[in-house]
Amino acid sequence: MDAISPAGYVEEFVESIRAGNGLIHLFTRDRGVSIVFVEYEPGLLGDLEELINKLGLRGKPWLLESLLGKNITIPVVNSGVDTGVFKHPVLIDLTGKPGMREVLMIYEGD
């Protein structure tokens, strides 16, 4: 399982469009890839990977993406991404294959 945080890209996007208050939606259509909103730290990601293995979902990315989800919504407050103290959007690649992954970002607000 590979996990990366696109938080920097989200913050750049919000700044580039001069967002005020609203919501930013993140979605991935890549097969075997999920996007979640969690603490981006090795212990939690390790626990998630251990759970995947215990449930026998390794090698079944289509099932796992159904459980983890393909999208999240994050509030934007006073021109800033409001994720809380330690929370980050995290892209989880369950395929183990190299290559680019795509995240669609849509902003709704002022």
N, C-alpha and C positions, 0 to 999 in steps of 0.2 A: 504494500500500500504506500503510495506516494502522497504527501500532503504539502500544499503550498498555500500561503495566504496572499490573496490579491488586494489586501488592504491599501497598499500604496497606490495601486492603480485606481481604486475607488476614490480615494482622497483627491488624486490628481483630476479625475473626471469631474467630481463635484466642484472643485476650484475652477476648472476650465470653463464650465458652463455658468459660473457665478450663481450657483444654487442658493436659495434662501432657506426656506422651511419646506419640507416635503418628505418624500420617500424615494429611496433608490432600490430598484429591483435588480437582482442578479440572477441570471439563469444560464445553465449550460445545457446544450443539446447533445454534447458528445456522449457516445455510448460508453457505459462503464465508468462514468465520472459523475460525482455528486458534489453539491456545494452545501455546506452546513455553517452554522454560526456557533463557534465554541471558543474556549480558551486555547490559544495556539501555543501549546507548550508540550514538550516531549512526553511527560508523564501521562497526560490525558490522551494524546494521540496513540501512545503505546497501549493504554487501556482499551481504546477503541479497536485497535488492531487485534488485541487479544480476544475481545468479544466477537469480532468477525470470525476468527479462527474457531472459537468455542461453538459458535452457531453453525459451523460447517459451511460458511458462505464464501470461503476463499475459492476463486475460480468461477464464481457465479455473480459477476458484476451486474447483470441485468436485474437480479433479485435484490442485491444490496442497494443499488441506486433507487429502487422502489421504496426501501425502508428509510434510507438517509435523505432522499429528496434531491431535486434538480434545481431548486431555487430558494432564495431567501429575500427578505425585505428588511432594509435598515433605515431608521429615521435619519433625516438631515435636519438639524436644529441650528439656527443662527449661522448658516453657511458652513457648518461642520458635520462630519459623519459622527453620529452619536451611538457609539458601540459599547459604551461603558468602559470600565477600567481595563479588563484583560481580554474582552471578547474580540474575535476577528472572524471575518468570512474566511472559510477554509475550503479550498478545492481539493477533493479527495479523488485520486485516480486509482481505480481498482483494477485496471487492465494490466499494469506492469509493462506496457509498451511505450517506447520512446515517441516523442513527437509533441507538436503544439496542441494546446487545449484552448478552447474558446469560451469566454464568458460574455454574455450579452448584458449590458447595463442600461437600464431605462430609468429616467428621473421623472417624477411627478411632483409638481409643487410650484412655488414661486421663485 
